[in-house]
Amino acid sequence: MDLTHDCPPTLTDNQVLEFCKTGLLRLDAIVPDEINKRVFQYCDQHNGAIPAAEDWYIENVTLNPRVIGPIRSLLGRDFTYPMAVGNRSRSGPHSDNQWLA
């Protein structure tokens, strides 16, 4: 799978600056429930690892039409899909900040 992509950026300059300040970009209700359940099932079966290299994850999560524009806004033209992503599924304070590849 070609992991280099380009599309129109969809975030405003202010949204990009806000991301730079907070490090967070929240996109609500864009991943279908079926895929969301599959991601959680995968994480449960793989010690919390995110299925970043799985074609179904890339196509339905990262390259979701409502996700790819913001990614393009943050990473620039012809971005390469990042293979290391953070697992941010926990809520509340935690003593560790684990990033899973």
C-alpha positions, 0 to 999 in steps of 0.5 A, a space after each residue: 500500500 502506498 503510504 504517501 498521500 495528498 488531498 486538500 487541507 481542511 483545517 483553518 490556520 487557527 485550528 492548526 495553531 490550536 493543535 500546535 498549542 494543545 497537541 489535540 484534535 478531536 474529531 467526533 463520530 466519524 469512524 463507523 461503529 463496526 470499525 471502532 469495535 474492531 479497533 478495540 477488539 484488536 487492541 484487546 488482543 494485542 496488548 493495547 497496540 493499535 492496528 496502525 499497519 492494518 489496511 482496514 485501519 488505514 482505510 477506515 480510520 486514518 484515510 477516512 475522508 473526514 480525517 485525511 483533510 485535517 491530517 493533510 493540514 497538519 502534515 503537509 502535502 504528500 505526507 507519509 502515513 505515520 506508522 507509530 500512533 498513540 493509544 489515547 483510549 484511557 480517560 482520567 489522570 495516569 502516571 505514565 504516558 505510553 505511546 504505542 507503535 
